[in-house]
């Protein structure tokens, strides 16, 4: 099942309440080839919640930020519901809370902020610049069943910075290019959310042997509404700010193929080395 097919299911939400705090729900499931270990690929679950939210928010309001907490495992081939609640809708911004609920347990929580542009005399241009070289598809990682997460068969990663997981690397930085193998009709925020999480945690390359690492919380800020060409590559660069006591904090940038900054990402990762 392609990513866009799953997004269409997440979009199929109908109102169950007409109060000021609107709540909606839908039931769906996904196949095991979208898993990362025993749970759903985190980028998928966050993207599905975003897609469910997006339909309930005025299209004139763009996504500013998306905060995701992975509470518990989301299992494949098992029905789950998507719950969306509008917390507040002001003149220029909308705050939304959404949850994935499976077997009466909350698995993933997302809080999103949308807004329309307002008049302002303050303008600070982007100071960051992309450090990636042009894409070289010869270095795209192949999917090797049994050695890579199942969801990896749906994405292309072309690394340029850092090392492979479990290679006892001395660096904790990571970067490269990313895209879906199945070219979407359009590249939306949902696609960028999913692709960003396709990269392993920056610290996994420093492990001396295979061991798990788990994203606990993840925060995305969109600098601009993406206006990208289907099939183009997106750049990803991440650095580790701190790691101690079994937890790491990393920051990253998502770029267009032409070098425009699209979004910023930050996550807290639990390490089990």
C-alpha positions in Angstrom: 0.0 0.0 0.0 1.4 3.4 -1.1 1.8 6.3 1.3 -0.8 8.4 -0.5 -3.3 5.6 -0.2 -2.9 5.7 3.6 -3.2 9.5 3.6 -6.6 9.1 1.8 -7.8 6.8 4.5 -6.7 9.3 7.2 -8.6 12.1 5.4 -11.8 10.1 5.5 -13.0 11.7 8.8 -16.6 12.8 9.5 -17.8 15.1 12.3 -19.3 13.4 15.4 -19.8 16.6 17.4 -20.7 20.2 16.6 -19.6 21.8 19.8 -16.8 24.5 19.8 -14.2 21.7 20.5 -14.9 19.5 17.6 -13.9 15.9 17.8 -13.8 13.5 14.9 -12.8 9.9 14.6 -12.0 7.4 11.8 -10.9 3.8 11.8 -8.2 2.5 9.6 -5.2 0.1 9.6 -1.9 -0.2 7.8 0.1 -3.3 6.5 3.3 -4.6 8.3 5.5 -3.3 5.5 5.1 0.1 7.1 6.6 -1.0 10.4 9.7 -0.1 12.2 10.3 -3.1 14.5 7.0 -4.0 16.1 5.4 -0.6 15.8 4.4 1.7 13.0 7.1 3.8 11.4 6.9 7.0 13.5 6.9 9.3 10.4 3.8 7.4 9.2 1.8 7.8 12.4 2.7 11.5 12.7 1.8 12.1 9.0 -1.6 10.3 9.3 -2.5 12.4 12.3 -1.5 15.6 10.5 -3.6 14.5 7.5 -6.6 14.0 9.7 -6.0 17.4 11.2 -5.5 19.2 7.9 -9.0 18.5 6.7 -10.5 20.2 9.7 -8.4 23.4 9.4 -9.1 26.3 7.0 -6.8 25.7 4.0 -5.7 29.4 4.2 -3.9 28.6 7.4 -0.5 26.9 6.9 1.2 24.6 9.3 3.6 26.4 11.6 4.5 23.6 14.0 3.8 19.9 14.8 4.7 18.4 18.1 4.6 14.6 18.3 4.9 12.2 21.3 5.2 8.5 20.8 3.3 7.1 23.8 3.2 3.4 22.9 3.4 0.9 20.0 1.0 1.2 17.1 0.5 -2.3 15.6 0.1 -3.3 12.0 -3.0 -5.0 10.6 -5.0 -3.9 13.6 -7.7 -1.2 13.5 -7.1 2.1 15.2 -8.9 5.4 15.4 -7.8 9.0 14.7 -9.2 11.5 17.1 -9.0 15.3 16.3 -10.0 18.1 18.6 -9.9 21.8 17.7 -8.5 23.4 20.9 -8.8 27.0 19.8 -9.5 28.9 16.6 -8.6 32.5 16.7 -8.5 35.3 14.1 -5.2 34.2 12.7 -4.2 30.9 14.3 -5.7 27.5 15.1 -4.5 25.0 17.7 -5.3 21.3 17.3 -4.8 18.1 19.3 -5.0 14.7 17.7 -4.5 11.1 19.0 -4.0 7.6 17.6 -6.0 5.2 19.7 -5.7 1.4 19.3 -7.2 -1.2 21.6 -8.4 1.6 23.9 -4.8 2.8 24.4 -3.3 6.1 23.2 -0.4 5.3 21.0 0.6 8.7 19.5 -0.3 12.3 20.3 0.2 15.3 18.0 -0.4 19.0 18.7 -0.3 21.3 15.7 -0.4 25.0 15.2 -1.7 26.6 12.0 -1.8 30.3 11.1 -2.3 32.9 8.3 0.3 35.5 7.5 -0.1 38.9 9.2 1.3 42.3 8.5 4.7 42.8 10.2 7.7 45.1 9.7 10.0 42.5 11.2 11.8 40.4 8.6 14.8 38.2 9.5 16.0 36.2 6.5 17.2 32.6 6.8 20.8 32.5 8.0 21.4 28.8 7.5 22.8 27.4 4.3 22.7 23.8 3.1 25.9 21.9 3.2 24.9 19.0 1.0 26.4 18.2 -2.4 24.3 17.4 -5.5 22.4 14.1 -5.4 24.4 11.0 -6.5 21.8 8.2 -6.9 24.7 5.7 -7.1 24.9 6.0 -3.3 21.2 5.4 -2.6 20.8 2.8 0.1 19.2 -0.4 -1.0 16.4 -2.1 1.0 17.8 -5.3 2.5 15.0 -7.4 4.0 15.8 -8.6 7.5 18.6 -6.0 8.0 16.5 -2.8 7.6 13.2 -1.7 9.0 10.3 -2.8 6.8 9.1 0.7 6.0 12.5 1.4 4.3 11.2 -0.3 1.2 9.1 2.7 0.5 11.8 5.4 0.7 15.0 6.3 -0.9 17.8 7.7 1.3 21.1 8.9 -0.2 23.4 9.7 2.7 26.3 12.2 2.4 27.2 13.0 6.0 27.8 10.7 8.9 28.1 6.9 8.9 25.9 3.8 8.9 24.2 2.7 12.1 26.1 0.5 14.6 29.5 1.4 13.0 31.1 2.8 16.2 31.5 6.2 14.4 33.1 9.1 16.2 30.7 11.6 14.6 27.1 12.1 15.6 26.1 14.3 12.6 24.0 12.9 9.8 22.7 14.2 6.4 21.7 13.4 2.9 18.9 13.3 0.4 15.5 11.6 0.7 12.3 10.9 -1.3 9.6 8.3 -1.7 10.2 5.5 -4.1 6.6 5.9 -5.3 6.4 9.4 -6.6 3.4 11.2 -5.0 1.1 13.5 -7.0 2.1 16.4 -4.9 4.6 16.8 -2.0 2.7 18.1 1.0 3.6 18.6 4.7 2.5 15.1 5.3 5.1 13.7 2.9 7.8 15.9 4.5 6.8 14.8 8.0 7.1 11.1 7.0 10.4 11.5 5.1 12.1 13.4 7.9 11.6 10.5 10.3 12.9 8.0 7.8 16.5 8.8 8.9 17.8 6.9 11.9 18.6 8.9 15.1 21.9 10.7 14.7 23.5 8.7 17.6 22.7 5.3 16.2 25.9 5.4 14.1 28.0 5.7 17.4 26.6 2.3 18.7 29.3 -0.4 18.7 26.7 -3.1 18.0 23.0 -3.4 17.0 20.7 -2.0 19.7 17.5 -0.1 19.7 16.9 3.7 19.9 13.4 5.2 20.3 12.1 8.7 19.5 10.2 9.9 22.5 9.2 13.4 21.4 9.6 15.1 18.1 9.0 18.8 17.1 8.8 20.2 13.5 8.6 23.8 12.6 7.7 24.8 9.0 9.5 27.9 7.7 7.3 28.1 4.6 4.6 26.2 2.9 6.3 23.7 0.6 6.0 24.3 -3.1 7.9 21.4 -4.5 8.0 19.3 -7.6 6.8 15.6 -7.3 9.8 13.3 -7.5 12.4 15.9 -6.4 14.8 15.1 -3.6 14.6 16.7 -0.1 17.8 17.5 1.8 18.2 16.5 5.5 21.0 17.6 7.8 21.0 16.9 11.6 23.4 17.5 14.5 23.5 16.2 18.0 23.5 18.8 20.7 23.8 16.6 23.8 23.7 12.9 24.8 24.0 11.6 28.3 22.3 9.2 30.7 20.6 7.2 27.8 18.9 10.2 26.1 20.0 12.3 23.2 18.9 15.7 21.8 19.2 16.4 18.0 18.4 19.3 15.7 18.0 19.2 11.9 17.1 21.1 8.8 14.9 20.0 5.8 15.8 21.6 2.5 14.4 21.7 -1.0 16.7 20.3 -3.7 17.5 23.9 -4.8 18.6 24.7 -1.2 15.6 26.5 0.3 15.0 25.9 4.0 11.6 24.2 4.3 11.5 23.1 8.0 13.4 22.6 11.2 13.2 19.4 13.3 14.2 18.5 16.8 13.7 15.3 18.7 14.6 13.6 22.0 15.8 10.0 21.6 16.0 7.2 24.2 19.2 5.1 23.7 19.4 1.4 24.7 23.1 0.7 23.9 
